[in-house]
Amino acid sequence: MTVSSLRTQIANRLATISGLRTSATVPDAPNPPVAIVMPTSIAYDTTFGRGMDEYAFTILVIVGRVNERTAQDALDGYCDPTGTTSVKAAMLADRTLGGTAKDSRVTEMRNYQGLVIGDATYLAAEFVVQVIAT
């Protein structure tokens, strides 16, 4: 298993959310609404010998901020634990990430805040995903 393949599979899961762009790499100029998948840590050899590794990824969801209420409503939908725009629900729909992982799950949402990129201010939130793979 490679970090790149896991990152791509997470982006593929998020692409099932209608209207949400996804990126398995960090883009120079994100185009909201977008979910950007970034590896944050790897714990190697968590079982006997070279059995399994535990990966942590951060999904940064960025929405446009043309109108504060509209932006917050959109981001709230991604943060909800269920629903058609829920990041958690999209990830739960295939916990093996297309067979590339033993298990995966969204463990938390954090850092719901304004985000300045260039001259524009967006609204964003981070989601932590844990992946267990061999």
N, C-alpha and C positions, 0 to 999 in steps of 0.2 A: 504494500500500500504506500502511496506517496501523498505528501501534503497537497500537491497540485491536484491529484485526482479527487481527494476528499473535498477540497475547496470547490472544484468544479461541480461535484455532485450536490453540495449544499446550494450552490447558485442555481442548479437545475431544479431543485425542490422549490426554491423561492420563486422561480419563474412561473410556477403554477398559479401564483397570485395574479389575477387579472390587472393589467395596467402597471405592474411593478417591474421596472427594469432591474436586471441583476448583473453583477460583475464579479467574476472569480479573482480578479486582480484589482489593485487600487488604481482607478483612472486618474488622469491628470486633471480632467474637468468633468466632474460628475453631472449627470443630467437627471434631476429629480422628476418623479419619485424613483429612487434607486436603492438597492440593497447591495452593499459591498462586503464581500467575505474576506476576512483577514485571520490568519493563524496567530494565536497569542501564546500558546505553550504546548509542549509535548512532554509527557512523563513516559519515559522508555521502560520496557521490561517490567510491566506491572503484574505479570504472572510469571510462573516458573520459566526460567531461561529467557528465551526470546518469544514468549507466548503472545502478549498483547501490549499495545501502547495506548495511552490515553491522550487524546488531542483536545485542545480547547481552541475554539474559533470565536471571533467577534464578528457579528453581522451589524454593520452600521447602516441603518435605514435613514435616508434623507428625503424630506419632502419640501416642496416649494413653499414659500411664505408670502404669497401674494396677499392673502388675507389671514390674519391670525387665527380666527375661528375655523376657517376651512382647513388650514394647515394642521391645527390641533386635532380636529375631527379625523382627518386622514391618518395622522400618526397614531391616534388612539386606536383606530381599527387594526393597525399592524400590531399594536401592543396587546389587544384583547386575547384571552386564552383560546377563544373559539371564534368561528366566523370565516367568511370567505376571504377576508384580507389578513387574517391572523398569521403572523410568522410562526408561532408555536403550532398551530393547526396544520400548516403546510409542511412543517418538518415532521410532525407526528404521522402524517399520511404514508411515509416510507422511512421508518427508523433505521433501515439498513443502507440507506442512500444508494439505492440501485444495486445492492449486493456488495458494495465496497467496504462496508463496515459491519461489525457485529451488532452495534447499537449506537443510537444517537438520541440526544434530547436537548431541548432548550431549557436551561436552568434558571435564567433570570433576564429581566430587562433592567437596564440602568442608564443613567446619564441622559435623561429626556431634557433636551436643552436647545438653545439657539446655537447655530454653527455658522461661522463666517468663513466663506471660501471666496477669495478674491474680493470683489466689491459687493458681493451679495450675502445676505443673511438668510439661512435656511433653518428649519427645525429638524432635529435628529434624535434618534435613540439608538442605544446599543443593545444587542441581544447576545447572550453567552450560550454557546452550543458545545456540549461535551460529546466526543465521539470516541468509541472504543473500536479499535481495529487491529488486525494482525499484521 
